[in-house]
C-alpha cells in the first residue's frame, strides 16, 4: 500500500497525527487553553511570507485572546513567477534537478521570445 500524499508532504509520526481532525470538530485554530473554536479578529501582513492574526476564543468562560503567527515554511510547488526577495525552502519531495531544468527552459524561452514548441 502506498503512503498517502499528505503523509509524504508533511511527514509521518506524531506531526502527521496532528493533521487529523478530532471527531465533530471543524478545521481551524482552536484555543490552546480550552480547545474551543477561535475566530480571527484582525490580521496584519508583516513580511511577504509572514503574517500575524489576532484571535479570540469563542468560549465565554475562557476569554483567551492571543496573536497567532502564520509563516510560509516550505514550497510544495514552485511559483511560476518567483520573487527574487523570497526564499522559501523546497519541500523534500520536490526533485530539485527537475525544477532547475524547468527554470533553465523558461530562461531560454525568454531569451528567444518563443514557445516551447
Rosetta blueprint (number, residue, H / E / L):
1 X L
2 X L
3 X L
4 X L
5 X H
6 X H
7 X H
8 X H
9 X H
10 X H
11 X L
12 X L
13 X L
14 X H
15 X H
16 X H
17 X H
18 X L
19 X L
20 X L
21 X L
22 X L
23 X L
24 X L
25 X L
26 X L
27 X L
28 X L
29 X L
30 X E
31 X L
32 X L
33 X L
34 X L
35 X L
36 X L
37 X E
38 X E
39 X E
40 X E
41 X E
42 X E
43 X E
44 X E
45 X E
46 X E
47 X E
48 X L
49 X L
50 X E
51 X E
52 X E
53 X E
54 X E
55 X E
56 X E
57 X E
58 X L
59 X L
60 X L
61 X L
62 X L
63 X L
64 X L
65 X E
66 X E
67 X E
68 X E
69 X E
70 X E
71 X E
72 X L
73 X L
74 X L
75 X E
76 X L
77 X L
78 X L
79 X L
80 X L
81 X L
82 X L
83 X L
84 X L
85 X L
86 X L
87 X L
88 X L
89 X L
90 X E
91 X L
92 X L
93 X L
94 X L
95 X L
96 X H
97 X H
98 X H
99 X H
100 X H
101 X H
102 X H
103 X H
104 X H
105 X H
106 X H
107 X H
108 X H
109 X H
110 X H
111 X H
112 X H
113 X L
114 X L
115 X L
116 X L
117 X L
